[in-house]
Amino acid sequence: MYRVALSAGLLVTLGACGLSTNSISSGFADSSYSTGSTTTSSLGASSNYGSQTSDRSQSADKPVQLAKLDDKAPKGSYERAPTGALSDRDYSHTALDAEKARDLINQYRHDKGLKPLKLDAELTAAAKAHSRDLAKWDRISHYGSDGSNPWDRVKRTGYHARLAAENVGTGQVDFQEVLRGWKQSPGHNKNLLLPDATQMGIALVSDPRTEFKSFWTLVIGAPM
């Protein structure tokens, strides 16, 4: 089994998972929220930021770890697909219907007694930017190639977040597969079921030239 466990301490708990039944876990922990990492059975990653102040991620008492522009992300914070690992899967019909994805997430939240999420243009822009970046570098991570973290990317769109969370998936053929994997992962599932969340943005970038093939990003949030 191909298995890698990665961890580091910084601002947020992240979980990443590996191809098919294989798994990767990667995390950054802020002790004021949670610590450790999560492991799931489909390729993806989860990140959760909660804050009453928009500049928490720039806290002066915590070192800020940034990606190098020529090296995509800090060592230990990203993972690549093994060469040819997904070559036997058919991605010719891989597509995203954002409204259907929203409805599937909201049905899941409804079943758990939670309020629905509305699609938000700014959160969608943050999701699109990250999916494009992941596809460009053919990797899975919560760090952008410019060193940005999920909170940074949400703020860049002009969204004034009280809460922001990010799930990432790579290699899935359709959204049903992505969502199924997220539900099975404690970290991803926690983000799907954030009780205070009110809005979401979702994006897909498909690139058959890459090893990961598909790059899904979900951003869930609530405004100030």
FIRO-41625 format. One record per residue: residue in three letters; y, z negated, x of N, C-alpha, C, O in turn. Coordinates in steps of 0.02 Angstrom, whole numbers, m for minus. Each point is the difference from the previous one (the first is absolute). Layout:
% FIRO-41625
["ALA",[Y,Z,X],[Y,Z,X],[Y,Z,X],[Y,Z,X]]
...
% end
This chain:
% FIRO-41625
["MET",[m60,0,42],[60,0,m42],[62,0,44],[4,m36,49]]
["TYR",[44,77,m68],[64,2,35],[43,m56,m27],[19,2,m59]]
["ARG",[m3,m50,99],[38,m58,m24],[49,m23,54],[m19,m9,58]]
["VAL",[80,m1,m78],[51,m24,46],[38,m56,m34],[18,7,m59]]
["ALA",[m4,m61,92],[41,m53,m27],[61,m8,43],[m5,m9,61]]
["LEU",[63,13,m91],[63,m3,36],[43,m53,m32],[0,m7,m61]]
["SER",[37,m31,101],[45,m49,m30],[58,m15,47],[m6,7,61]]
["ALA",[61,m27,m91],[58,m21,39],[41,m46,m44],[m8,1,m61]]
["GLY",[52,m40,90],[41,m45,m39],[72,24,m1],[30,12,52]]
["LEU",[m2,m4,m112],[70,19,m6],[24,m19,m69],[3,m59,m16]]
["LEU",[14,107,m25],[37,m14,m60],[m40,0,m65],[23,m28,m50]]
["VAL",[m82,58,49],[m30,14,m64],[m75,8,8],[m23,21,53]]
["THR",[m14,m36,m104],[m72,12,3],[m14,71,m21],[20,22,m54]]
["LEU",[m55,14,96],[m20,69,m15],[m75,3,1],[m32,m35,39]]
["GLY",[4,77,m80],[m72,12,5],[m13,74,3],[31,38,m37]]
["ALA",[m75,m17,80],[m18,71,2],[m75,6,m1],[m36,m44,24]]
["CYS",[11,98,m53],[m72,7,m5],[m22,68,24],[40,46,7]]
["GLY",[m103,m39,6],[m26,58,35],[m33,52,m45],[m3,m8,m61]]
["LEU",[m21,61,92],[m30,56,m35],[m63,m21,m37],[m43,m34,27]]
["SER",[39,55,m90],[m60,m12,m40],[m20,m74,1],[39,m43,m19]]
["THR",[m100,30,43],[m24,m69,1],[22,m35,64],[m13,m60,8]]
["ASN",[45,96,36],[25,m31,62],[66,m35,m14],[33,14,m50]]
["SER",[m13,m59,95],[61,m36,m15],[41,m16,62],[m27,m10,54]]
["ILE",[91,6,m65],[48,m19,51],[44,m52,m32],[20,9,m57]]
["SER",[m3,m62,91],[49,m47,m27],[55,m8,51],[m12,m6,60]]
["SER",[73,5,m86],[58,m4,44],[52,m44,m34],[14,11,m59]]
["GLY",[15,m58,94],[46,m43,m36],[57,m28,41],[m6,m10,61]]
["PHE",[60,m3,m95],[57,m36,27],[11,m58,m48],[2,11,m61]]
["ALA",[5,m71,86],[4,m58,m44],[66,m36,6],[25,m13,55]]
["ASP",[3,m4,m112],[58,m44,m5],[m25,m63,m33],[m22,2,m58]]
["SER",[24,m58,92],[m31,m61,m26],[31,m24,m65],[m29,m41,m36]]
["SER",[89,65,21],[32,m22,m62],[m30,35,m60],[12,m19,m57]]
["TYR",[m53,71,70],[m32,35,m56],[m76,m7,5],[m30,m31,m44]]
["SER",[0,60,94],[m72,m5,8],[m17,20,71],[42,28,36]]
["THR",[m104,m42,m16],[m21,17,67],[m67,34,m2],[m36,m3,m50]]
["GLY",[19,37,106],[m64,31,5],[3,73,m17],[53,30,m4]]
["SER",[m112,0,m7],[m5,71,m15],[m53,10,m53],[m40,m44,m13]]
["THR",[41,104,m17],[m48,15,m53],[m41,61,20],[22,41,41]]
["THR",[m82,m36,m69],[m43,56,15],[m23,30,m66],[m18,m36,m46]]
["THR",[18,102,41],[m22,34,m60],[m47,57,17],[m12,14,59]]
["SER",[m15,18,m111],[m52,49,13],[24,72,m6],[m40,46,9]]
["SER",[103,m35,m22],[26,68,1],[60,m1,47],[28,m53,13]]
["LEU",[m8,110,11],[52,0,50],[67,m15,m32],[21,35,m47]]
["GLY",[13,m85,71],[64,m18,m29],[32,m57,37],[m28,m27,48]]
["ALA",[87,8,m70],[33,m57,30],[46,m31,m52],[25,34,m44]]
["SER",[m15,m99,50],[44,m34,m47],[50,m42,37],[m15,m28,53]]
["SER",[74,24,m81],[53,m39,31],[42,m32,m55],[15,32,m51]]
["ASN",[3,m95,60],[39,m34,m51],[59,m35,31],[m7,m41,46]]
["TYR",[66,56,m72],[61,m34,20],[29,m34,m61],[8,32,m52]]
["GLY",[8,m95,57],[35,m33,m54],[60,m37,31],[m9,m34,50]]
["SER",[67,41,m79],[58,m31,32],[57,m7,m49],[9,41,m45]]
["GLN",[29,m93,53],[61,m8,m38],[61,25,39],[55,2,m26]]
["THR",[m66,18,88],[54,27,41],[m21,68,27],[m56,8,25]]
["SER",[100,40,m29],[m17,68,17],[m12,10,74],[m28,51,20]]
["ASP",[48,m98,22],[m7,10,72],[m53,m47,30],[3,m15,60]]
["ARG",[m50,m7,m99],[m52,m45,26],[m37,31,58],[m18,m34,48]]
["SER",[4,99,m52],[m39,33,52],[36,3,67],[m30,18,51]]
["GLN",[93,m34,m51],[39,0,62],[13,m71,24],[47,m12,38]]
["SER",[m89,m36,m60],[11,m71,17],[7,m9,75],[m41,25,39]]
["ALA",[93,m60,m19],[15,m8,71],[m51,m42,37],[m7,7,61]]
["ASP",[m30,m50,m97],[m48,m43,34],[m69,30,5],[m47,m34,23]]
["LYS",[39,96,m42],[m64,34,6],[9,63,41],[48,37,m12]]
["PRO",[m91,m23,60],[6,62,38],[m14,60,m45],[m47,0,m39]]
["VAL",[87,51,45],[m9,61,m38],[m38,51,43],[23,19,53]]
["GLN",[m81,2,m77],[m42,45,37],[10,71,m27],[m11,12,m59]]
["LEU",[32,33,102],[16,67,m21],[m46,51,31],[m26,m9,56]]
["ALA",[15,64,m92],[m40,54,27],[41,39,51],[61,5,m6]]
["LYS",[m96,23,55],[32,46,47],[m3,69,m32],[m51,19,m28]]
["LEU",[105,18,33],[3,66,m32],[m54,46,24],[m22,44,m37]]
["ASP",[m1,m52,99],[m51,44,26],[m70,m29,m5],[m48,30,24]]
["ASP",[42,m87,m57],[m66,m32,m4],[m15,m25,m70],[m48,m37,m11]]
["LYS",[88,57,m37],[m13,m7,m71],[2,m70,m29],[28,m9,m54]]
["ALA",[m57,m40,86],[0,m68,m26],[m22,m48,54],[m32,20,49]]
["PRO",[50,m84,m56],[m20,m48,51],[m76,m2,7],[m37,10,m49]]
["LYS",[14,m22,109],[m72,m3,13],[m33,m50,m47],[23,m57,m7]]
["GLY",[m77,78,m23],[m37,m44,m46],[24,2,m71],[m28,m36,m42]]
["SER",[79,75,25],[26,1,m68],[m14,64,m37],[24,9,m56]]
["TYR",[m63,36,84],[m18,62,m35],[m70,20,19],[m29,m24,49]]
["GLU",[1,69,m89],[m67,24,14],[m5,75,m15],[34,26,m44]]
["ARG",[m77,8,82],[m12,71,m10],[m69,11,m29],[m44,m42,8]]
["ALA",[34,99,m40],[m66,17,m25],[m42,30,56],[26,38,41]]
["PRO",[m90,m55,m38],[m45,33,48],[0,75,m13],[1,22,m57]]
["THR",[m4,18,109],[1,73,m6],[m56,24,m46],[m58,m16,9]]
["GLY",[78,55,m60],[m48,29,m46],[m29,m47,m52],[m45,19,m37]]
["ALA",[70,m80,34],[m29,m50,m45],[3,21,m74],[m43,m19,m39]]
["LEU",[94,58,21],[9,19,m70],[m9,76,m10],[20,26,m52]]
["SER",[m49,7,99],[m5,73,m3],[m46,25,m56],[3,58,m20]]
["ASP",[m47,m102,m6],[m47,20,m52],[28,m12,m71],[m36,12,m49]]
["ARG",[97,m36,44],[29,m13,m66],[46,57,m21],[32,32,41]]
["ASP",[m30,m21,m107],[40,55,m28],[67,m27,m24],[3,m38,m49]]
["TYR",[51,58,83],[67,m21,m19],[41,55,m33],[60,m5,m7]]
["SER",[m94,58,m14],[36,58,m28],[35,m15,m65],[47,34,m19]]
["HIS",[m69,m85,m17],[31,m18,m63],[36,m68,3],[19,m28,m51]]
["THR",[m10,3,111],[35,m64,7],[73,8,m20],[36,41,28]]
["ALA",[m14,m81,m75],[69,4,m25],[18,m68,m31],[m43,m41,m14]]
["LEU",[107,32,4],[25,m62,m29],[40,15,m63],[47,39,1]]
["ASP",[m66,m72,m55],[40,m2,m61],[29,m70,m3],[m35,m48,m18]]
["ALA",[99,41,35],[30,m66,7],[m2,m40,m66],[m11,m60,0]]
["GLU",[22,95,m55],[0,m36,m64],[m70,m24,m18],[m8,m55,m28]]
["LYS",[m43,95,43],[m68,m22,m13],[m19,m58,45],[m33,m48,m22]]
["ALA",[55,51,85],[m13,m55,46],[33,m64,m26],[m30,m53,1]]
["ARG",[92,59,m23],[35,m58,m29],[m38,m28,m59],[m8,m61,m6]]
["ASP",[m16,105,m38],[m35,m22,m60],[m66,m36,18],[m18,m50,m32]]
["LEU",[m17,74,83],[m62,m32,21],[14,m70,29],[m36,m47,m14]]
["ILE",[89,43,54],[19,m65,28],[22,m48,m56],[m19,m58,0]]
["ASN",[58,85,m47],[24,m43,m55],[m56,m22,m46],[2,m55,m28]]
["GLN",[m52,97,18],[m57,m21,m40],[m37,m58,34],[m21,m48,m33]]
["TYR",[15,53,99],[m32,m54,38],[41,m64,m5],[m28,m54,m9]]
["ARG",[93,60,16],[44,m59,m6],[m3,m28,m71],[m2,m61,m9]]
["HIS",[1,104,m41],[m4,m22,m70],[m64,m40,m12],[0,m52,m34]]
["ASP",[m55,77,63],[m64,m35,m8],[1,m70,31],[m39,m44,m19]]
["LYS",[84,34,67],[8,m66,33],[58,m40,m30],[18,m53,27]]
["GLY",[10,78,m81],[54,m36,m33],[68,6,32],[43,m43,m9]]
["LEU",[m33,97,48],[63,9,37],[42,55,m31],[m26,45,m34]]
["LYS",[91,m48,46],[46,49,m27],[m6,67,38],[m20,0,59]]
["PRO",[36,55,m92],[m7,66,32],[54,14,51],[52,m33,1]]
["LEU",[m64,82,41],[48,22,50],[30,67,m22],[m32,40,m33]]
["LYS",[95,m31,51],[34,64,m13],[8,38,65],[10,m30,53]]
["LEU",[m16,96,m56],[12,41,59],[73,m4,20],[44,5,m43]]
["ASP",[m32,m13,106],[68,m6,26],[11,53,54],[m42,9,44]]
["ALA",[98,27,m47],[12,55,47],[7,m24,72],[m23,33,46]]
["GLU",[55,m91,m36],[11,m24,68],[m66,m25,31],[m13,13,59]]
["LEU",[m27,m48,m97],[m65,m21,26],[m45,60,13],[m40,0,47]]
["THR",[46,52,m89],[m38,61,11],[23,34,64],[m42,27,37]]
["ALA",[107,m28,m23],[25,30,62],[m27,m37,61],[m17,31,50]]
["ALA",[13,m98,m54],[m29,m38,55],[m73,17,10],[m23,6,57]]
["ALA",[m14,1,m112],[m70,18,5],[m9,69,30],[m44,10,42]]
["LYS",[84,38,m64],[m5,68,26],[15,3,75],[m34,34,38]]
["ALA",[84,m70,m18],[19,0,71],[m57,m26,43],[m13,26,54]]
["HIS",[m21,m79,m78],[m54,m27,41],[m62,45,0],[m31,8,52]]
["SER",[14,21,m109],[m57,45,m2],[11,60,45],[m46,23,34]]
["ARG",[107,3,m33],[15,57,45],[m7,m20,73],[m25,38,41]]
["ASP",[48,m99,m25],[m4,m23,68],[m73,m11,22],[m19,18,55]]
["LEU",[m21,m48,m100],[m70,m10,16],[m36,66,11],[m41,7,46]]
["ALA",[58,43,m88],[m32,66,8],[21,33,65],[m40,33,33]]
["LYS",[103,m40,m16],[25,30,62],[m39,m25,61],[m16,39,45]]
["TRP",[1,m104,m45],[m34,m30,58],[m75,m9,m11],[m35,m22,45]]
["ASP",[11,38,m105],[m71,m5,m17],[m27,m69,16],[m46,m8,41]]
["ARG",[75,m43,m73],[m21,m69,12],[12,m42,m62],[32,23,m48]]
["ILE",[m57,m83,49],[14,m48,m53],[33,m62,30],[m26,m28,48]]
["SER",[82,9,m76],[38,m57,26],[55,m17,m50],[17,41,m42]]
["HIS",[10,m101,48],[60,m16,m38],[63,9,43],[55,m9,m25]]
["TYR",[m63,26,87],[57,16,43],[13,75,m3],[m47,40,5]]
["GLY",[110,m21,m14],[18,70,5],[7,20,73],[3,m44,44]]
["SER",[0,108,m31],[6,23,70],[68,m19,30],[9,5,60]]
["ASP",[38,m25,m102],[65,m23,25],[3,m76,6],[53,m28,13]]
["GLY",[m110,m6,m23],[m2,m72,4],[12,m36,m65],[0,m62,m2]]
["SER",[11,99,m52],[15,m32,m64],[m61,m34,m30],[m56,22,9]]
["ASN",[69,m77,m45],[m52,m32,m40],[14,14,m73],[51,30,m16]]
["PRO",[m96,m50,m30],[11,16,m71],[66,m24,m27],[32,36,m39]]
["TRP",[m11,m96,59],[64,m26,m25],[58,43,23],[46,13,m38]]
["ASP",[m48,10,101],[52,44,26],[5,63,m42],[55,21,m19]]
["ARG",[m112,9,5],[0,65,m35],[26,m7,m71],[35,44,m25]]
["VAL",[m51,m99,m8],[26,m12,m67],[76,m8,3],[35,29,m41]]
["LYS",[m11,m68,88],[73,m11,6],[37,65,14],[55,10,m24]]
["ARG",[m85,34,64],[33,63,18],[16,43,m61],[48,38,0]]
["THR",[m89,m44,m52],[11,42,m59],[58,m26,m43],[22,34,m46]]
["GLY",[3,m94,62],[52,m30,m40],[m26,m48,m52],[39,m29,m38]]
["TYR",[m104,19,37],[m30,m47,m47],[11,m71,25],[m18,m17,56]]
["HIS",[48,m25,m98],[14,m69,18],[m57,m44,m25],[1,m23,m57]]
["ALA",[m50,13,99],[m63,m31,m21],[2,m76,1],[24,m30,48]]
["ARG",[m49,0,m100],[m16,m71,0],[m72,m8,24],[m18,m51,31]]
["LEU",[m22,101,m44],[m70,1,19],[m20,72,15],[21,46,m36]]
["ALA",[m61,m35,87],[m25,67,16],[m70,m6,29],[m12,m44,42]]
["ALA",[m32,87,m63],[m69,0,25],[m22,72,10],[22,45,m36]]
["GLU",[m65,m35,85],[m23,68,15],[m76,2,8],[m28,m41,37]]
["ASN",[m4,88,m70],[m70,17,11],[m3,70,28],[36,44,m23]]
["VAL",[m79,m33,72],[m10,66,29],[m73,18,m2],[m43,m43,10]]
["GLY",[29,105,m24],[m69,25,2],[m2,68,33],[44,41,m9]]
["THR",[m96,m30,49],[m9,66,31],[m73,20,m6],[m45,m41,7]]
["GLY",[35,106,m21],[m67,27,m4],[m30,5,m69],[m54,29,m8]]
["GLN",[87,m56,m43],[m27,3,m68],[13,69,m31],[51,31,13]]
["VAL",[m97,m9,m55],[4,66,m32],[47,m1,m60],[35,49,m12]]
["ASP",[m33,m105,m25],[43,m4,m59],[25,m71,m10],[m22,m46,34]]
["PHE",[69,38,m80],[30,m66,m9],[m50,m50,m27],[5,m60,15]]
["GLN",[m53,82,m57],[m50,m46,m25],[m37,m33,58],[m16,m60,m3]]
["GLU",[1,99,55],[m35,m28,58],[45,m49,38],[m23,m52,23]]
["VAL",[86,70,m16],[48,m45,33],[4,m66,m38],[m7,m54,29]]
["LEU",[18,58,m94],[9,m60,m40],[m63,m43,0],[5,m61,2]]
["ARG",[m63,92,m5],[m62,m38,2],[m6,m40,65],[m20,m59,m1]]
["GLY",[37,90,56],[m2,m35,64],[50,m57,3],[m15,m54,25]]
["TRP",[76,66,m51],[51,m53,0],[m22,m59,m42],[12,m58,19]]
["LYS",[m43,71,m77],[m23,m55,m43],[m53,m43,35],[m4,m60,m12]]
["GLN",[m36,91,54],[m55,m35,33],[23,m40,61],[m38,m40,27]]
["SER",[100,50,m6],[27,m35,59],[46,m57,m22],[46,12,m39]]
["PRO",[m58,m73,62],[44,m56,m21],[74,13,13],[42,m14,m43]]
["GLY",[m25,41,103],[70,10,16],[32,54,m42],[56,m8,m26]]
["HIS",[m91,65,18],[26,54,m40],[6,m21,m73],[50,13,m34]]
["ASN",[m103,m47,10],[m2,m20,m70],[56,m49,m16],[29,2,m54]]
["LYS",[m14,m47,101],[55,m47,m10],[65,38,m12],[40,m20,m43]]
["ASN",[m29,74,81],[62,39,m9],[1,35,m68],[52,2,m33]]
["LEU",[m110,25,12],[m3,33,m66],[17,m49,m56],[28,20,m51]]
["LEU",[m44,m83,61],[7,m50,m53],[56,m50,14],[m2,m56,m25]]
["LEU",[52,76,63],[57,m44,11],[35,m14,m67],[25,47,m32]]
["PRO",[m24,m108,9],[27,m15,m66],[74,14,m8],[23,14,m55]]
["ASP",[15,m19,110],[73,9,m5],[22,72,11],[59,15,m6]]
["ALA",[m106,30,22],[19,70,12],[18,34,m66],[m28,m15,m53]]
["THR",[76,60,57],[22,36,m60],[2,75,10],[3,38,m49]]
["GLN",[m4,m14,111],[8,71,14],[m48,23,55],[m27,m40,37]]
["MET",[18,106,m34],[m45,27,51],[21,71,19],[36,34,m37]]
["GLY",[m58,m14,95],[6,70,21],[m66,19,34],[m31,m42,33]]
["ILE",[11,104,m41],[m64,21,29],[6,70,27],[37,41,m27]]
["ALA",[m74,m27,81],[5,66,31],[m67,19,32],[m40,m43,18]]
["LEU",[30,108,m13],[m58,28,34],[23,57,44],[38,43,m22]]
["VAL",[m62,m41,84],[8,58,43],[m71,21,20],[m38,m40,28]]
["SER",[21,103,m40],[m65,27,20],[11,48,57],[45,42,m2]]
["ASP",[m87,m47,53],[4,46,57],[m70,12,27],[m28,m43,34]]
["PRO",[m1,102,m49],[m69,14,22],[m7,5,75],[m57,0,26]]
["ARG",[112,5,11],[m4,5,72],[m12,m67,33],[m18,m3,59]]
["THR",[28,m51,m96],[m7,m67,27],[m72,m25,m9],[m39,30,m37]]
["GLU",[22,m83,72],[m66,m31,m9],[m3,m41,m64],[m52,m2,m33]]
["PHE",[108,m30,14],[0,m42,m59],[8,40,m65],[m19,m24,m53]]
["LYS",[46,84,56],[5,47,m56],[51,m20,m53],[43,40,m18]]
["SER",[m48,m101,m8],[45,m22,m53],[33,m66,18],[m32,m44,30]]
["PHE",[96,37,m49],[39,m59,19],[37,m25,m62],[49,30,m23]]
["TRP",[m72,m85,m4],[27,m29,m61],[41,m62,16],[m21,m42,40]]
["THR",[79,36,m72],[40,m61,8],[24,m23,m69],[27,39,m39]]
["LEU",[m39,m102,25],[26,m32,m60],[48,m55,21],[m16,m42,42]]
["VAL",[76,43,m71],[49,m52,12],[15,m34,m67],[19,34,m48]]
["ILE",[m27,m99,46],[12,m39,m61],[58,m48,15],[3,m29,55]]
["GLY",[42,20,m103],[56,m43,14],[33,m28,m62],[m20,13,m57]]
["ALA",[71,m53,70],[43,m27,m52],[70,m5,29],[7,m23,57]]
["PRO",[44,45,m92],[68,m1,26],[30,m69,m2],[m23,m44,m36]]
["MET",[75,35,77],[37,m63,m1],[32,m11,m68],[34,m51,m10]]
% end
